[in-house]
Amino acid sequence: MSTKTQKMPSIIGLKDLRLNASKYISAVEKGKIFTIVRRSKPIFKMMPVDEWGDEGNWKTLIDFRDKKGKGIKAEDLLKLLKKINKNEKA
């Protein structure tokens, strides 16, 4: 009788995450990092907070740019939204 434990994949589907969220959250709390995919395309990573880096700043984690650098950084988007909001109030 085999006592091998099944290894959790590092890449998981979004549907699998929804169906087994507590299992994956527990694994992340233990230091595991997952890449979540939808329709075979990576959409985000799930990782422990201490893996975020020295900055500990969410703005450095969220990036709306594609792999070629096209798009907008979250920091720039936030500045733009604040400016729009300020202009609407004036």
C-alpha positions, 0 to 999 in steps of 0.5 A: 500500500502506497503512502505517497501524498499527492503533490499539489500542482503549482498551476491550477485552473480558476474553476479548481480554485473556486471549488477547492479554495480552502485547500489552496489557501491552507497551502499558501499559508504554508508557503506554497505559490500558485499560478492561476490560469483561465482558458490555459492563460495565466491570470494571477499568482497566489502567494503568501504575503511575506513573498511580496517583497521588501516594499510590502506595497500592493502598488508594486504587485498590481500591474495592468501591463502585458508582457511587452510592457503595454498597459498601465502600472497600478500606481499610474492608474491610481494617480489618474483616477484621483485626478479625474475624481478631483476634476469632477468635484471642482 
